[in-house]
């Protein structure tokens, strides 16, 4: 009985060994395939990374962004110290740079960086010509890419109200003097002041009415900035100068700068330009410097 058991055991052991060897070999094959799969995955990952790096390199070497030249730049007079600039839109532009020509530096200098298509150039000198250029820019990779400068736009500031008054007064030099006349071909002193202010295209703080020199003082005395010949140093072009003779207001004139006035002097001289000192020496004294317009 025990011999049968032993024989059975040996037989089972042999059968087990026969089937176990192929199993072991199959496991090895699976392991090898797993290793191959891992290597294949790593290779694929490397290829993806390499492709991505190549793509990034291509992006970094891409053609720089081209920005178009600004067109349609216009410079218009806005005031005696301001010029308004406008220009056409540049597709894809992030913003615009405005340059003003500097006579001192003999080159254009940037005065503004704006996202708008308009700019007010301020704090300028009156009755003066200026030149401007504009260029657009766009951002690429954190850097500004600029377009070409526009054509030059030229503009000129307006005259100050004081300059306009003096210019209008000068146009009547040589006109006749006639008592009670208020233009346009003949004037008395206060009539001349009235006509010039009325026709100079200015906006005074108070309208100048047709009256006598004494009447001008009563109407405008709150705008007095001086009351003697010494105060003429503070006078500005376009101011009204009132004079006294014998203690009463007797004459009116328009100050034109550098110590000179334009006025309807008398029937013999008509409308002339002369120095305040000349009139002062004749006994006609400065009694009020009136300012009703600003620069």
PyMOL commands that set and color helices and strands:
alter all, ss='L'
color gray80, all
select helices_A, chain A and resi 2-60+161-170+189-199+213-223+229-234+276-281
alter helices_A, ss='H'
color red, helices_A
select strands_A, chain A and resi 74-77+83-86+95-102+107-114+118-121+129-140+143-146+153-156+176-177+186-187+224-226+240-245+248-257+260-266+270-275+285-290
alter strands_A, ss='S'
color yellow, strands_A
deselect
rebuild
show_as cartoon
